[in-house]
């Protein structure tokens, strides 16, 4: 069911030391395990997390830490977010799981009107920075309209939040540990198709990957390809194919953090290559690619050899049987890249 991408494992290790082969589900579990072990205030809660959650990311954690620290909640996303805000405001580390990112919208008011504004409206007297909201997102091959959405752009419009999307096990563990120590509330979106499709040699020790910093995964000079989550692997394959068939070298950037995002890395790359392609699974209109395109146009205008291209999902509900036609797959991205090169 993952035929629209090929997984490219990370070669770079963020720290030296022992590693263990983990898939992304296990890496996320490991990050939460470390936090629950080292932070006595940490609490994990959500729908069905007591038995591990529907994707098993919390597997075994209630048995290790007890049902007062890892427990189920009612089927009420607004309540999960509100409870997490209260816990974090009181000084605890709150790890809230929304079972599917598609169902985070009942919690939208709590997250953008309460969590995001908590520090500002109190003049810095209190905050809910210990809150991290985890949510599985994106295409999974058979999710349909209520289990495949990518809502990152909705939250990018709320100053005070941090929005993060990992591309694999190594980045998931390091980014999640950073979120769990961050003093701003974080929305951590986990591409669910990568839970088991992605496996890497992950450092067993604790480590953090900085929030707000993009990573250049492949250097090149013909075009800059920007994505996050699963789409990064699509773009790496596009760059590989372009090298083989077109004889060009493309730079591939994993944005990693949607809010804040790394404008410096992106713009420096586009000034070097002169062309930019942004790809994401969410719909085109008001997708986060629009923000990237507007900034690149403003900051890199005199360096551009072609208009910024966006390859995205369509402006329609996420389909079920027509999912292969909806996704910004390798061939759609490659076609857009060829147009950029020959503009």
N, C-alpha and C positions, 0 to 999 in steps of 0.2 A: 504493500500500500504506500510505499515511499518512493515510487518510481519517478517522481518529478524532480528528485535530487539525489546526488551522491554525497555521502558524508565524508568530509575531509578532516581527519583528526589533527589536533594541535601537535606541532613538533616542539614548540617552545614550552619549557616548564617554568612556572613563575618563581619557584624556589628549588634549591637543591635538597636532596634527601630521598628517602624511600618513597616508592610509588606503588599503587595498587590499581589494577584494571577495574574501572567502574563505568557503568552507563550513567546517563544523566540523572536518572531517578536515584541511583545509589549515591551520586555525588551530592545531590541536594539533601538526601537523608543524612549523609555524613556531616554536612555543614550545620544542620539543625542539631545533630547529636553533639557536636563540639560545643555549640552555643548552650544547649541545655546542661551540659556537663560543667562548663566553666562559668556560667552566669546563673546564679541561684534564683534570679528574678525572672528568668525566661519562661514563657508559657506558650504552648502550641495548641491551637484550637481551630475547629472548623467542622464542616459536615463530614462525618464518617472517619475522621482522622484517628479515632481510638483504635480501629483495627488496621490502620495504615493508609486510609484514603483510597479512593477509586483507582488512583495510579500508583499506590503503594509507597509514596514518597515518605510517609511517616511510619513505615513498617518497623515494628519492634520498639518504638520510642515510648509508648505508654508502659510497656513491661519494664523498661529501664528506669523511667522517671516518675511513674505513678499517675493515677487518674486525676490528681489535683494539678498536674502540670501539663498533661497531654489529654485532651478530652473533646468529646463531641459537643456540637452546638445544635440548636433548633435549625430548621431549614429557613433561615432568615438572614439574608446577606446584609441588610441594613443593620440588623442586630449584631452580626459578627463584627462589622466595621466599628459600630458605636461602642461595643464592648472593648475592642482593641484600643480605641482612642482613650477610653477611660483608664484602662490598664497602663498605657504608655504615659498618660498625663500624671498618673500616680507614681511613676518611676520604674515600672516594670518593662522588660523586653517582651513585646507582644508579637507573636508570629501567627498571623491570621491566614487561613487558607480559604479561598473561594473555590468551590469545586470545579467550576469552569469559568473562564474569563467572561463568557457570554452572559453569565448571571451576576456580574459585578455591578450592573446598572442600578439595581435597587439600592446599592450602597453608595451610589455616585454622590448624592447630597452629603452624606457623612464624610466622604473622602475629600471632595473639593471645597466644601463650605466649612467643615470643622477641622479635619486633620491638616489640610494645607494652610489654613489661616490661623491655627492655634497660637503659634509664637507671635505672629504679627499683631493679632488683635489684643494680646496681653502685654504688648510692649516688651516682649522678651522675658516676662516674669515666669511664664510656664510654657511648655510645649508638649507634643506627643511624639517626639523624635524616636522613641523606642518602638515605633510601630512599623512592621513590614507586612504588607499584604501580598501573599503569593497567589498566582492564578494561572492554571494551564490555558494556553491560547493557541490559535492558529490551526491550519489544516492538519487533518489526521488521516485523510483518505476516505473516510466514511462518516464524517461528523454531521454534515448538513448545516442548515441555517442557524441552529441554536448551539452548536458545539464546535465551531470552526473559526469564529471571528477573531480579529486582531484589533483590540480597542486602544492601542497605545496613544493614538493621536488625540483621543478625548481627554486624556489625563495630561498631555503635554501643554494644554492651555491653562493649567492650574498652578500658578507660582506657589512654591512652598512644598510641592511634591518632588520626589525623584522617581524616574521611570526607567527601568532597566530590563534588557532582554538578552539572555545568554545564548551562545551558539553551540555549546557542547558541555561535557562534564567538567573540564578544567575551569572554563570561564564561569560555569554555573556555581561551583563551590566558592571560588574566590569572590565573585560579585555578590553572592548571597551573604557571605560572611561580612563583606563591607556594608551591605544594607543593614544587617543586624546590629552593627556598631554605629551606624550613621545616626546623627542627631536631627535629621529631617525624616518625616514619614516617607516610606518607599513603596512603590508598586512594582513587584517583581513578576514579570510575565514569562512563563516557561513554555516554549514551543513543545507541545505535548507529543508530537511525532518523534521528537528527539529523545524522549525518556528512555527508550530501549533501542532505538536505531543508532544511537551515538555511544561509542565506548572509547575511552582513552586511558592512558597511564596517568592517574591523578595522584599528586603528592598526598601522603597520608597526614602530614602535619597541617596545622592551621595556617592559612595564608589569605591575603586580601588582594583583590584587584581594584585599583582606584575607580571610583565612580566619576562619570563625566569625561572619561578619556577613551577615544577611539583607538583601534589597533589597525595598523597597516599589515595585512596578512600576506600580500604579494606586491612587490614593487614593479612599476612599469612606467611607460612614458606616452602611451597612445591615448589612453582614456582612464578616468577614475570611475570605478564601479563601487557603489555604496549600498550596503544592506545591513540587516540585523536579524538575529535568530536564524531560522532555517534558510532564509533567503541568501545568507552569506555563502552557503555551500552551493547553491545554484550559481551564484556569481563566480565562485572559484572555478567551477566547471566551465562556465562561459569563457573565463579568461584562458583556461587551458585549451579549449577548442579554438578560440581566436588565435592563439599562438600557433596552433597546428595548421589551421586552414587559411588564416589571413596573414600570418607572419607578423603579428603585432603583439606588443607586450602591454597588458593592462594592469593598472594598480587596483587592488581590491581592499576596501576598508570595511571593517566591522564597526558600526557606530557604537554598539554595546549599551551606551546610555542615551536614551531619548531625551530625557530632561534631567540635568542639563546636557547638551550635546557638545561635542568637541569641534567647534567651528574652526579653530586654528589648524588642526590636522587635515580637515576636509579641504579648506581653502588653499592651504599650501600645496596639497596634492593636485587640485584642479589648476592652479597657476602653473604647475609643472607640465601637466598633460594637455591642457586646453580643451578637454571634453569631459563631460560628467553624465553618468547614468545612475539613477536611483531606482531601486526595486523593492517593493514591499507587497505583502499579501492583502493588506487592507484596501478598501476601494480608493479610486483615484482622487475624487473630489475631497479636499481638505485632509487627505492623508498626510502623514508627517513628511513625505517626500516633497510636498509643496513648500514647506518651511525651508527644507534644504535647498530646493531650487531657487527660491526667492533670495536666500542669503548668498548663494554662489553667484547668482546674477548680479547682485549688488556689489559684492566684494571682489569678484574675479572678472568683471565684464570685459576689460581690455585684454584679458588673456584667453577668452573663450573663442574657439574655432567653430563652434556649433551651439545651438540652443541646448539647454539642459534637458535630458530625456528622462521620462518617468515610465516605468513598466510596473503595473500594479494589478490588483484585483479590479473587477468591473464595478460600476456604480449600480449594484444590484444585490439583493440578499444572497448570502453564500449558498450555492446550490448543492444538491446531493449527487445525483447521477452525472451532472455536468461539471463536477469539480475540476476535472483535467482541463476544461476549457476556461475555467475561471482563474487558475493560478498563473502567476508570472513565471513560467517555467523557463528552462534553458533556451528553447527555440525562440520564444518571444523576446527574451533578453538579448539573444545573439542577433536577431533581426534588427532590434533597435540599435545595437552597437554598430552594426554594419552601416546603418543610415547615418549615425554620428560620424563615422570615419569618412564616409563619402559625401558628407554635406557640402 
